[in-house]
């Protein structure tokens, strides 16, 4: 099951601290205000897997910044390899414990190499999403909360001394000889079902704002950007003695109706099993309490719910395949060099066909939503309507049109390539003829002018260089990106199934900046690896 993630993050230096030792890992744009040491980002993406984390660094002379940077940088660098290892629910705990222990080693080894950083360490709290479940991860006193049905629940355990809540008993950067450096990973999957809201935060929030106020703000502010802002402002109003980092994630199945349907199907099966196991005597009592429900009724409910669930799965797959086709066409047409008029014309026809495909996809999605949200239709009617929609729409017709226009474009590219080759041969022949007329015995020099196209009967052609990811003194756009806090260092973002880009992150202005990268986290002052 794919999940839509909407998130908003604010990391504020607070009222008393001079620098911000908190750090974070998210996918999105980061908006920086270096003068006020405030970082923020928000975004949205859809995927089966996702990971978010917040780190609270500690240690004098900026050492805390280094520790929290090392932690989030290691998450960024290893994100793809870690998520690839987690295939099933049972993998989450072992993989995460091993990975976060390796982060501890990186921080501890740095303190051994650099005595001035001897006292540094960091907390790490995170949440890992896998298909329809979520898992809270924590070491230290930063927290993950879940808001469900207006109830706020802390999912993590504070690793603090019983007599002094500010004395950590576990954190990243510890020597193994001093105690347990393994994180807590929730053993129980947090089922997403419908939309749920999660809050990740440093103790700069929880020391200033109690749980009841946090709950009220998360309920009152439906927009997660407004909620994050209000939480930070409340913490600062109450004292703001520490750095404050707030990350709100709203996680929602892409097809909410299908999620509800699966829950209903499960309930029907459980009820049927109870009735069969209880016997006729108990069944008669139960029937009188449920307005005449019978085993036959439940059997029909189960069948109808199952049929509709299968139809929804087919429709979701059908739409996903169409979207993937449209994206592959877009990726191809955007690489075509349109220097040749004929090629440019064919490429425009191809783009028009792609646009028609996208319109038909949106039309099917709207009709599908109308079907599943029609309260007057029963499940069997909805199942039939979905099946008919799959069999009668314009998506396949427009895919065929795109394939035809793509073939015409490739023929135009091949023709352009041949004309360029012929021109090159003619140029070489003319050069040789001129040299011969002059009596020059020197061997002719091969013409260095080559075709800007490449021959292929399938998908090759003249291409133009494209650059992904950008930096400017304003805003940049790329919804599938990740962010970090550094204004001096830069690395290439790691490739993921969420998106790719290249980041340059040298800040040369005191004004607000916007930066893009892939899962990037940074530390002000520590460049590179």
Beta strands, then each sheet from edge to edge (+ up, - down):
strand 1: 3-12
strand 2: 22-25
strand 3: 30-33
strand 4: 38-47
strand 5: 49-58
strand 6: 121-122
strand 7: 124-130
strand 8: 133-139
strand 9: 143-148
strand 10: 151-154
strand 11: 184-185
strand 12: 190-191
strand 13: 196-201
strand 14: 244-253
strand 15: 471-472
strand 16: 513-515
sheet 1: 10+ 9- 13+ 14- 1+ 4- 3+ 16- 15+
sheet 2: 2+ 5- 6+
sheet 3: 2+ 5- 7+ 8- 11+
sheet 4: 2+ 5- 7+ 8- 12+
end
